[in-house]
């Protein structure tokens, strides 16, 4: 379904309603056609899976089918690090071109290790063309999974808030009430192996959106960012390569908007 297009060459959405549009596609094929994006909230593949972890997991990873989920989605998550960084830089540039002046980009990533050296996500986001890194937010996950038994188990991730320009076009007092360390448990038991909780995009959107804004997630997975945007009565666009995740996201969009 992702390769279908309308008569004018624009890709046909997998799902669409009055507020939400979902594309089953590589985001690089969709982003050049987008504009007027106010806020992007996303979490890309971390390039930590594939051959980097054992084929057979143990404990909870096996019990909840986590290893099988990881193996199914693939997601270009076992790339040479240089290729991975160039891929993320390309997508960040396309998002920048589609974003309004003063728009925000919230990018969730984590510390990784390559050849026994720590690779910090700040190194990656500082390489994104033209984006201005405004703040680093710590997501304290209340738990974690140790892929390396000779490390303290990582229980934190980063959310980088970036701007197109020097100042945000919108800043709500609701955002100021949030501290820069966000304590929230990761979600388990979903069809996606690595979803962030819906509270995470809600916190991002609460600070920098206004009525009529459009929210983007180019790696939308099962639609968590889209769900948060709909809860705030905002429009949203999600892009996802895995058709089964698109189906789950579409079903979530049909649910009632929650009262906030």
MOZIKA-V999946 format. One record per helix or strand. SS is the DSSP state (h for helix, s for strand). FROM is the first residue (numbers start at 1). TO is the last residue. If there is no record, write none. Layout:
SS_FROM_TO ; SS_FROM_TO
This chain:
s_5_5 ; s_11_11 ; s_15_16 ; s_20_24 ; h_27_33 ; s_37_42 ; h_50_52 ; h_60_63 ; h_66_73 ; h_81_98 ; s_99_109 ; s_112_114 ; s_117_119 ; h_121_125 ; s_132_140 ; s_156_163 ; h_173_176 ; s_181_183 ; h_198_208 ; s_214_217 ; h_224_231 ; s_235_240 ; h_243_253
